[in-house]
């Protein structure tokens, strides 16, 4: 039973539960304080250090216990149940895959508009940037593949959460901006095989970015 599942240690359950489900241009919800603010400093102190741009599989990163407690909350059945209630759907057969972004370079090819893979069912994004004072670099809920055609902007700052149901219409992206843009992406996906393939793909990418010449090629490669 839902009520018998352990309570969250750091997530703000009430704020997540009452977040309004919006339907224009697709189903999404925004939570301003999904992590209780008193945990900000210990969580950020224990967050992984990500040296380069792009996404990294969480299993390939090192982090401390406070950040790990947030991850435990996010991967719990209690959190999954909140997402199921929000979108009125059953995710019991959909495992999570977790990726982290730490930096953006401001290059033209970052933040390109996309609706997300057909293997993804629901995407949840949590901000872990200490601050984000820039107008660019905010994730945009888009009405089309045009990054200037947006309905909502999500600042990737600590504790902010954006969740959306993936469909052919769930376009999102951001305008390029250089900065320490740290965020976590949790996706409920269609199979364990896809989880393994995503972690393997991002593991190869992480290795390539550790090689200086390959890193430069990746940074400027077109999308």
Backbone as a ProteinNet text record, in pm:
[ID]
protein_1_A
[PRIMARY]
XXXXXXXXXXXXXXXXXXXXXXXXXXXXXXXXXXXXXXXXXXXXXXXXXXXXXXXXXXXXXXXXXXXXXXXXXXXXXXXXXXXXXXXXXXXXXXXXXXXXXXXXXXXXXXXXXXXXXXXXXXXXXXXXXXXXXXXXXXXXXXXXXXXXXXXXXXXXXXXXXXXXXXXXXXXXXXXXXXXXXXXXXXXXXXXXXXXXXXXXXXXXXXXXXXXXXXXXXXXXXXX
[TERTIARY]
83.5	0	88.1	35.1	108.4	141.9	43.7	65.6	165.4	191.4	284	427.8	447.6	581.2	653.6	785.5	860.6	841.9	833.8	822.8	952.2	940.8	1058.3	1147.4	1277.6	1372.7	1395.3	1395.5	1429	1330.7	1256.1	1160.5	1042.4	985.7	870.7	744.3	691.8	581.4	457.8	424.1	302.8	311.1	424.7	440.8	432.6	492	486.6	343.4	273.9	137.9	40.9	56.2	-41.4	-3.1	113.7	155.7	51.7	13.3	-92.7	-47.1	-130.4	-103.7	-152.2	-60.7	-93.9	-100.5	-180.5	-204.3	-170.6	-123.1	-86.7	63.4	141.9	101.1	95.2	136	125	120.2	107.6	90.4	223.4	228.4	347.3	307.9	398.1	377	510.4	503.2	622.4	612	724	730.1	847.6	821.2	928.4	1020.9	966.6	1049	1020.8	1072.8	1051.7	1142.4	1255.3	1343.6	1333.6	1317.4	1298.5	1423.7	1404.1	1517.1	1621.8	1587.3	1687.1	1797.6	1775.1	1875.5	1965.7	1946.2	2019.1	2170.8	2228.5	2374.5	2435.5	2384	2443.9	2430.2	2316.9	2298.7	2395.1	2407.4	2499.4	2644.5	2677.6	2814.4	2845.6	2744	2763	2730.9	2696.7	2661.7	2785.2	2766.1	2881.3	2949.8	3078.6	3155.5	3160.2	3105.6	3097.3	3187.5	3295	3396	3360.2	3276.9	3252.2	3103.7	3073.4	2935	2867.1	2735.4	2662.1	2613.3	2550.1	2488.3	2575	2569.5	2643.4	2546.1	2562.1	2481.8	2515.2	2413.3	2438.9	2530	2520.2	2609.8	2758.3	2788.4	2928	2981.6	2900.4	2940.8	2955.5	3041.1	3059.7	2990.6	2924.8	2855.9	2845.5	2817.5	2812.1	2674.7	2662.4	2540.2	2417.8	2434.1	2316.7	2254.3	2337.9	2287	2226.3	2290.9	2239.2	2102.1	2073.9	1943.2	1834.8	1866.3	1771.5	1744.5	1850.2	1834.2	1747.5	1766.7	1684.7	1537.5	1509.3	1370.9	1315	1393.5	1346.2	1323.5	1398	1383.9	1293.3	1225.5	1137	1002.9	935	799.5	704.2	731.1	645.1	646.9	766.2	775	709.2	733.4	670.8	518.9	466.5	322.1	271.7	347.2	309.1	301.6	397.8	398.4	280.4	252.5	136.5	6.9	-7.4	-127.6	-134.9	-20.8	-19.3	-67.1	-19.3	-50	-157.1	-214.5	-320.5	-277.8	-168.9	-115	-46	-21.1	43.4	187.8	283.4	425.7	491.1	410.2	463.8	564.8	555	647.6	750.2	767.8	858.3	971.2	1091.4	1205.2	1259.5	1332.2	1391.4	1533.8	1570.2	1709.3	1741.5	1860.8	1896.6	2024.9	2016.9	2130.3	2153.2	2279.7	2314.3	2382.6	2346.9	2417.9	2484.7	2607.6	2678.3	2718	2739.2	2790.1	2736	2726	2699.6	2807.8	2844.9	2954.3	2906.1	2775.8	2724	2738.1	2786.6	2800.5	2663.9	2659.8	2533.8	2453.4	2520.3	2452.4	2396.9	2396.9	2343.1	2196.8	2120.4	1982.3	1888.6	1929.6	1846.2	1709	1606.3	1469.1	1448.2	1382.7	1350.8	1232.5	1155.9	1039.4	1069.3	1189.2	1235.8	1209.8	1290.1	1284.9	1149.7	1109.6	984.2	990.8	1110.8	1125.3	1092.1	1084.8	1057.6	906.7	859.2	716.7	690.2	766.2	758	900.3	924.8	1054.1	1038.6	1129.2	1131.8	1269.1	1272.8	1398.9	1405.4	1517.3	1536.5	1661.3	1647.5	1760.5	1851.7	1983.2	2082.2	2186	2159.7	2250.1	2233.9	2342.7	2334.2	2255.1	2273.8	2194.3	2199.1	2103.8	2105.5	2055.4	2145.2	2105.1	2080.7	2097.1	2089.8	1947.8	1913.7	1785.5	1794	1903.3	1923.8	1958.9	1943.8	1977	1863.4	1751	1632.9	1560.4	1526.4	1460.4	1321.9	1292	1165.1	1070	946.6	837.7	790.8	812.7	793.4	663	608.6	489.5	526.2	653.3	701	851	914.3	1059.8	1135.1	1063.4	1122.8	1148.1	1274.3	1307.4	1255.7	1209.1	1150.7	998.4	941.9	796.7	764.9	770.3	761.4	641.8	597.2	484.9	531.3	650.2	697.6	848	913.6	1058.1	1089.2	1181.2	1218.8	1361.5	1382.7	1519.1	1583.6	1706.2	1768.1	1831.5	1763.3	1817.3	1775.3	1846.6	1828.1	1681.3	1633.2	1501.6	1387.4	1410.3	1304	1284.7	1160.7	1130.5	1030.1	1059.3	968.1	943.3	817.9	784.7	688.9	703.2	610.6	593.4	476.3	444.3	500.9	578.8	645.8	547.8	549.9	468.5	536.8	475.1	532.2	525.3	448.5	434.2	520.9	591.1	659.4	795.4	792.5	913.9	966.7	1097.8	1162.5	1307.3	1365.6	1502.8	1537.3	1658.4	1697.8	1795.2	1802.8	1897.9	2036.4	2141.5	2277.2	2319.7	2385.9	2438.4	2551.3	2666.7	2778.7	2755.1	2778.7	2764.5	2758.1	2768.8	2759.5	2613.2	2558.1	2415.4	2394.1	2372.9	2359.3	2212.3	2174.7	2038.2	2039.2	1937.4	1920.5	1797.4	1808.3	1694.8	1662.8	1542.3	1492.2	1383.4	1400.7	1300.5	1250.4	1119.4	1060.4	1051.7	1110.6	1126.5	1057.8	1061.3	979.3	1042.2	1171.7	1232.5	1365.7	1406.9	1539.6	1647.6	1616.7	1714.3	1749.6	1650	1677.4	1759.2	1732.6	1813.6	1960.3	1986	2124.1	2188.6	2112.5	2169.2	2200.5	2115.4	2140.4	2265.3	2279.5	2397.3	2524.3	2514.4	2630.6	2668.1	2569.1	2594.1	2657.7	2605.1	2660.8	2795.3	2819.3	2950.5	3057.1	3024.9	3118	3141.9	3032.6	3044.5	3132.9	3116.2	3197.6	3344.7	3374.4	3514	3569.1	3489.5	3535.7	3564	3478.5	3498.2	3620	3672.3	3793.1	3919.7	3906.4	4019.5	4014.4	4113	4104.2	4065.5	4127.1	4096.8	3953.7	3910.6	3773.5	3672.8	3709.4	3618.9	3592.4	3694.3	3674.3	3583.1	3600.1	3514.1	3368.9	3347.1	3210.7	3146.7	3224.3	3169	3115.4	3180.4	3141.5	3065.2	3041.2	2969	2824.8	2772.8	2632.5	2537	2417.8	2314	2224.9
-119.6	0	126.1	232.9	358.9	416.2	416.9	475.9	397.9	272	189.6	204.7	275.7	296.6	401.7	388.2	483	627.2	718.2	859.8	910.2	1017.5	1079.6	1138.5	1134.7	1198.6	1344.7	1375.8	1511.7	1572.3	1491.3	1547.2	1610.1	1711.4	1783.3	1721.5	1619.9	1541.9	1626.9	1715	1795.2	1883.3	1948.5	2036.9	1958.6	1840	1757.7	1712.4	1672.6	1620	1726.4	1851.9	1954.9	2030.6	2001.7	2071.6	2053.3	2163	2160.8	2091.2	2001.2	1937	2029.1	2071.2	2159.8	2077.5	2120.8	2041	2114.3	2236.8	2313.3	2341.6	2289.4	2219	2066.8	2016.9	1874.3	1862.8	1743.3	1725.9	1743.9	1843.7	1866.4	1933.7	1928.2	1993.2	2048.2	2157.1	2223.7	2238.2	2207.6	2219.1	2310.4	2418.3	2513.5	2463.8	2392.8	2341.6	2192.3	2111.7	1967.5	1903.8	1969.9	1926.9	2032	1988.6	2085.1	2173.9	2306	2400.7	2387	2331.4	2317.7	2217.4	2138.8	2039.1	2089.8	2213.1	2267.2	2252.8	2303	2304.8	2165.3	2076.7	1943.4	1864.7	1881.3	1808.8	1860.1	1992.3	2047.2	2013.6	2007.3	1969.7	1826.1	1741.2	1599.2	1564.6	1663.9	1638.3	1594.2	1518.4	1474.9	1591.8	1580	1678.9	1630.3	1710.8	1672.3	1766.5	1714.8	1802.5	1862	1793.3	1835.2	1854.8	1895.4	1917.1	1783.8	1789	1669.3	1589.6	1477.7	1395	1275.4	1237.6	1123.6	1031.2	900.9	806.2	814.1	817.2	831.5	720.8	595	491.7	520.2	609.2	640.6	758.7	813.7	931.4	898.8	973.9	960	1075.8	1045.3	1149.4	1105.2	1203.7	1178.6	1137.9	1111.5	1054.1	1144.9	1276	1364.1	1363.5	1374.4	1365	1226.4	1124.3	988.3	970.6	1045.5	1037.4	1093.5	1201.3	1253.7	1149.5	1083.9	980.8	865.7	828.4	722.2	761	887.1	935.8	930.8	977.7	985.7	849	749.8	615.5	525.8	583.2	504.7	477.5	376.6	348	460.7	526.6	637	750.7	783.6	888.4	843.3	719.2	668.2	677.2	649.1	656.2	800	897.6	1037.4	1070.7	1021.2	1046	975.6	854.1	781.4	858	910.5	987	1115.8	1180.7	1307.6	1289.8	1182.6	1162.4	1055	1002.4	902.4	785.6	720.6	610.8	509.8	392.1	283.7	270.8	289.4	279	158.2	61	-51.8	-133.8	-131.9	-208.7	-120.9	0.9	96.5	136.1	81.2	112.9	252.5	311.2	443.8	436.2	536.4	558.8	701.9	722.8	854.3	906	1028.2	1094	1229.4	1272.5	1402.9	1489.4	1616.4	1717.1	1813	1855.2	1941.3	2076.1	2085	2208.6	2227.1	2351.5	2382.3	2476.7	2462.8	2540.9	2665.6	2670.8	2783	2764.2	2647.7	2621.3	2607.6	2632	2637.8	2508.9	2395.9	2266.6	2215.3	2296.2	2252.5	2296.3	2214.1	2249.3	2233.5	2157.1	2141.4	2084.2	2125.4	2082.9	1936.6	1862.5	1723	1681.7	1580.3	1537.4	1425.6	1372.2	1257.8	1126.1	1027.2	896.6	829	751.2	675.6	570.5	539.9	442.5	503.8	635	703.4	725.4	706.8	720.4	853.4	881.1	1007.2	1054.1	1183	1242.4	1338.2	1327.8	1416.6	1482.4	1614.8	1688.5	1767.1	1754.5	1822.7	1910.4	2037.5	2128.8	2113.3	2118.7	2116	2226.8	2326.3	2440.9	2529.4	2578.3	2667.4	2792.3	2842.1	2953.7	2948.8	3014.3	3025.5	3165.1	3263.6	3403.1	3439.5	3343.8	3372.9	3350.9	3426.9	3405	3282.7	3269.6	3148.8	3032	2911.4	2792.4	2740.9	2812.9	2763.6	2665.9	2549.5	2449.4	2498.9	2493.3	2544.2	2430.1	2441.1	2355.4	2415.7	2343.7	2399.4	2352.3	2438.6	2403.1	2337.2	2347.9	2293.7	2273.5	2243.4	2225.6	2358	2469.4	2602.8	2637.4	2656.6	2684	2818.5	2903.4	3031.6	3024.2	2910.2	2891	2813.8	2883.3	2811.9	2855.4	2762.9	2787.6	2811.6	2762.4	2769.4	2755.4	2819.8	2807.5	2754.9	2659.5	2593.5	2631.6	2702.7	2735.3	2613.9	2576.8	2454.6	2474	2547.5	2577.7	2471.6	2467.9	2363.6	2348.1	2224.2	2190.3	2209.1	2280.4	2297.6	2166.1	2131.8	2005.3	2028.3	1968.7	1967.4	1822.4	1786.8	1650.1	1657.6	1566.9	1567.4	1426.8	1406.5	1280.5	1285.9	1186.5	1186.3	1146	1223.6	1194.4	1256.5	1242.5	1304.6	1456.8	1510.3	1655.8	1714.7	1630.7	1680.7	1745.4	1844.1	1914.8	1998.6	1996.1	2077.6	2102.1	2206.1	2242	2373	2422.4	2550.3	2621.6	2752.6	2830.7	2819.9	2808.9	2788.2	2895.5	2852.1	2942.6	2872.2	2933.9	2875.5	2890.8	2783.2	2793.3	2658.2	2656.4	2531.6	2491.9	2431.2	2399.5	2253.8	2232.5	2096	2058.9	1947.4	1897.8	1746.2	1685.9	1541.1	1510.4	1412.6	1365.6	1221.8	1201	1067.6	1034.7	926.8	885.3	745.5	729.9	596.7	547.3	429.8	381.3	246.5	197.4	80.9	-54.3	-57.2	-188.1	-173.4	-279.9	-284.5	-284.7	-339.9	-340.6	-198	-110.6	28.6	97.5	66.7	120.7	84.5	-43	-88.8	-19.4	-4.7	57	204.7	275.5	416.3	434.2	351.6	363.1	326	226.5	187.9	299.3	358.9	465.5	586.3	624.7	740.8	708.5	581.7	542.7	560	521.4	539.8	688.6	766.8	911.1	974.6	931.1	985.6	956.2	835	801	888.5	906.8	987.9	1131.3	1184	1321.6	1336.5	1224.4	1230	1238.1	1217.7	1227	1364.6	1452.6	1592.3	1609.4	1535	1553.1	1511.9	1398.9	1353.9	1449.9	1507	1602.5	1722.7	1773.8	1888.9	1854.1	1734	1690.9	1682.4	1624.8	1609.4	1744.7	1839.4	1970.7	2043.3	2025.3	2101.6	2019.9	1892.1	1807.7	1854.7	1856.8	1898.2	1795.6	1840.6	1752	1707.1
0	0	0	-64.7	-75.4	62.1	153.5	284.8	368.9	332.8	408.6	359	247.8	195	279.7	295.1	379.1	333.7	430.3	397.9	333.3	258.7	200.2	308.5	284.4	374.7	339.2	208.2	165.1	66.3	-6.8	-102.1	-29.3	-91.2	-37.5	-97.9	-31.1	-87.6	-114.4	-22.1	-39	-163.4	-183.8	-298.6	-430.1	-432.9	-554	-580.8	-475.4	-490.4	-541.5	-496.3	-533.1	-660	-717.1	-838.4	-948.7	-1009.8	-1110.5	-1238.1	-1288.8	-1417.5	-1528.8	-1611.8	-1723.8	-1851.7	-1945.4	-2066.5	-2195.6	-2186.5	-2305.3	-2302.9	-2396	-2519	-2503.1	-2385.5	-2353.8	-2203	-2149.8	-2005.8	-1932.5	-1843.1	-1762.6	-1632.1	-1534.7	-1405.5	-1357.3	-1281.4	-1230.2	-1079.2	-1009.1	-863.5	-830.5	-757.1	-727.2	-617.1	-518.4	-408.5	-388.6	-480.9	-471.5	-366.1	-335.6	-227	-117.3	5	112.9	124.8	132.6	121.6	230.5	346.4	453.2	418.5	311.4	271.1	158.4	116.5	1.7	15.9	123.7	135.8	148.4	235.7	241.6	111.9	42	-84.4	-190.4	-203.6	-303.5	-270.4	-141.7	-103	-141.7	-145.7	-176.8	-321.7	-403.2	-543.4	-621.5	-728.3	-808.4	-877.4	-897	-972.9	-1117.2	-1207.5	-1348.6	-1427.1	-1485.3	-1544.1	-1678.3	-1756.3	-1893.9	-1919	-2038.8	-2076.3	-2109	-2132	-2170.3	-2050.9	-2079.2	-1975.9	-1940.3	-1812.6	-1760	-1687.3	-1707.1	-1631.8	-1484.2	-1399.4	-1256.1	-1201.3	-1248.6	-1196.4	-1222.4	-1318.4	-1349.9	-1271	-1177.7	-1102.6	-954.2	-886.9	-742.3	-670.5	-561.5	-484.4	-339.8	-252.8	-109.9	-60.3	71.2	127.5	120.2	134.6	130.1	-9.5	-111.7	-248.4	-272	-218.6	-232.5	-169.8	-63.2	0	-92.4	-164.3	-262.6	-371.2	-417.5	-520	-467.4	-343.9	-284	-283	-248.1	-252.1	-394	-490.8	-628.6	-691.4	-649.7	-707.6	-623.9	-527.4	-440.1	-506.3	-455.9	-502.7	-463.7	-354.1	-311.8	-414.5	-464.3	-565.4	-695.5	-734.3	-856.4	-846	-727.2	-708.1	-724.7	-678	-699.1	-847.8	-924.6	-1068.9	-1135.2	-1093.3	-1147.8	-1122.4	-1001.8	-968.5	-1049.5	-1068.8	-1141.8	-1285.5	-1349.4	-1490.5	-1514.6	-1405.6	-1413.7	-1502.4	-1462.5	-1541.6	-1450.6	-1503.9	-1430.4	-1478.7	-1388.4	-1422.5	-1356.4	-1314.9	-1239	-1319.4	-1451	-1535	-1604.4	-1553	-1617.8	-1523.8	-1544.6	-1457.2	-1485.1	-1387.9	-1408.6	-1461.9	-1539.9	-1578.5	-1537.8	-1479.1	-1424.5	-1487.7	-1539.3	-1602.4	-1536.9	-1534.2	-1477.3	-1582.5	-1582.4	-1660.5	-1562.4	-1592.2	-1499.6	-1553.4	-1685.5	-1744.5	-1884.9	-1926.3	-2065.9	-2115.6	-2242.3	-2300.1	-2371.6	-2403.2	-2480.6	-2630.1	-2673.6	-2816.3	-2882.4	-3012.1	-3087.5	-3080.8	-3060.1	-3071.8	-2939.1	-2835.2	-2706.5	-2692.3	-2625	-2596.3	-2713.9	-2815.5	-2934.8	-2897.8	-2971.2	-2942.3	-2979.1	-2889.6	-2915.1	-2826.7	-2867.8	-2790	-2691.4	-2689.8	-2610.3	-2682.8	-2647.6	-2711.6	-2692.2	-2790.5	-2780	-2670	-2620.2	-2511.1	-2375.1	-2368.6	-2242.5	-2225.7	-2103.2	-2073.3	-2003	-1899	-1825	-1797.1	-1813	-1781.6	-1664.2	-1566.7	-1450.5	-1446.6	-1440	-1435.9	-1305.6	-1235.6	-1106.7	-1116.9	-1081.7	-1085.6	-964.3	-987.6	-880	-895.1	-980.1	-991.4	-868.1	-816.1	-700	-734.8	-855.4	-906.3	-1058.1	-1121.8	-1267.5	-1304.4	-1308.5	-1328.9	-1474.6	-1565.7	-1708.2	-1761.4	-1864	-1931.5	-2020.9	-2096.4	-2176.2	-2084.7	-2136.7	-2058.8	-1974.2	-1968.7	-1898.5	-1990.7	-1936.7	-2020	-2058.2	-2186.8	-2236.7	-2274.4	-2227.1	-2273.4	-2404.9	-2514.7	-2648.2	-2712.6	-2797.3	-2874.3	-3007.1	-3043.8	-3171.3	-3160.6	-3272.1	-3272.8	-3271	-3270.3	-3263.7	-3117.3	-3078.1	-2938.3	-2888.4	-2977.9	-2936.9	-2924.4	-2955.3	-2948.1	-2820.1	-2704	-2577	-2493.8	-2407.6	-2317.5	-2174.5	-2140.5	-2001.8	-2001.3	-1904.7	-1887.5	-1747.6	-1741.9	-1616.8	-1580	-1467.7	-1425.7	-1358.6	-1397.4	-1345	-1206.8	-1118.8	-986.4	-884.4	-773.9	-673.6	-632.3	-640.3	-590	-686.5	-797	-895.6	-971.4	-1000.6	-1067.6	-1180.4	-1295.3	-1409.1	-1446.5	-1465.4	-1507.8	-1624.6	-1720.1	-1833	-1889.5	-1947.1	-2013.8	-2155	-2191	-2320.4	-2430.6	-2538	-2655.6	-2776	-2891	-3011	-3004.1	-2909.1	-2894.9	-2784.1	-2706.6	-2585.8	-2617.6	-2708	-2746.4	-2629.6	-2612.1	-2510.4	-2551.1	-2497.4	-2529.3	-2460.8	-2485.1	-2426.2	-2519.2	-2505.6	-2583.1	-2520.5	-2601.2	-2548.3	-2449.6	-2342.7	-2241.1	-2166.8	-2159.5	-2086.5	-1936.5	-1859.5	-1715.2	-1647.5	-1514.5	-1437	-1421.1	-1523.1	-1530.6	-1487.6	-1358.2	-1306.9	-1290.4	-1348.9	-1334.6	-1347.3	-1291.5	-1298.3	-1381.4	-1467.3	-1547.5	-1508.1	-1458.9	-1427.1	-1527.4	-1599.9	-1698.3	-1665.7	-1661.7	-1655.7	-1799.1	-1823.6	-1961.1	-1979.6	-2102.9	-2135.6	-2103.8	-2067.3	-2040.9	-1968.4	-1901.5	-1840	-1947.6	-2064.8	-2174	-2215.3	-2217.2	-2253.2	-2144.2	-2017.5	-1907.8	-1928.9	-1957.3	-1977.4	-2096.5	-2205.6	-2325.7	-2303.1	-2227.6	-2198.6	-2112.5	-2009.2	-1924.3	-2001.6	-2088.7	-2168.8	-2266.1	-2331.1	-2428.3	-2360.8	-2246	-2176.9	-2112.9	-2081.8	-2032.5	-2139.5	-2263	-2374.9	-2398.8	-2393.1	-2412.7	-2305.4	-2179.2	-2070.1	-2092.4	-2139	-2167.3	-2279.5	-2386.4	-2499	-2454.7	-2365.6	-2319.8	-2228.8	-2178.7	-2096.7	-2181.1	-2312.7	-2405.6	-2472.4	-2450.9	-2496.6	-2642.5	-2735	-2876.9	-2908.2	-2851.1	-2873.5	-2811.2	-2696	-2630.5	-2719.5	-2787.6	-2874.7	-2992	-3045.3	-3156.1	-3110.4	-2992.4	-2939.7	-2915.1	-2861.1	-2827.6	-2948.5	-3063.2	-3181.1	-3284.1	-3254.5	-3348.1	-3364.6	-3488.2	-3506.6	-3450.9	-3412.1	-3362.1	-3477
[MASK]
+++++++++++++++++++++++++++++++++++++++++++++++++++++++++++++++++++++++++++++++++++++++++++++++++++++++++++++++++++++++++++++++++++++++++++++++++++++++++++++++++++++++++++++++++++++++++++++++++++++++++++++++++++++++++++++++

